[in-house]
Amino acid sequence: MSMSRSNPLPRVPTPPQGDEVAAYDSYLEAQKAVDYLSDEKFPVQHVTIVGTDLRMVERVTGRLTYGRVALAGALSGAWFGFFVGLLLMFFAAGETSVLLVALALGAGFGLMFSVLSYAFTGGRRDFTSQSQIVASTYALLCATEHAAEARTMLQNAPGGLGKPRRRERPAAPAAPSSPDPRWTMPDGAPRYGAMRPGGEPGPAATPGGSGSSTSAVAGGEGPSQPQPGPDELPPAVPPQGGESPSSTSTPTAPPPSSDPDDPYAPPPER
């Protein structure tokens, strides 16, 4: 039985092709789905697992000290010394002392090299860690001619293996705020002269800059009578004689015009 794939891997990096039949949050779930398809005699050589939104995750496993460095170096050196001593023992007619000497020398050199290497780092990395490449979503792609069959098999599989990708819901648009009837008219126009909270006046004076202003009336609708500004007040008439300051003099009418060519002159008295 040939184990080679009908579709050989490309020699250069190319994007995956096919239709998405399922999506999973972890690699173990995607692996379980492919294993189920293989058990059902599906041609799994047309299936591709694609991880999206890749992230490099480094998990810190512990603190690094001289003691841990020395212990790790001694163990690795002892394993190498044991291997070399085992080879030399076959050529030394089974002398176990050769194995012990090689084991001790390997442990000593491993300890020394590990401590020196850690000392040269200057304490810039005093911890141990493990790095992994993790994807947020693992999609299962299949060739177009087999995608429908694979999707049906996964949907009928026990345990819910045919999970579709969770699509993000679009954010709902914010509801428009209704205009406050205290400051705006029903048609949306501002109420002139309405005083907002905090002493902020609404749209006021005319653009002529005459200094006249409007005040709010009942309900906030319609301007009141304009009040004259300080520059438009008539000058006070000083009192004359014994008249009281509150009395006002009656203005006299101008004499009629005596020009005969004036068309608006009153007719002469007969």
Disulfide bonds with the S-S distance in Angstrom:
none
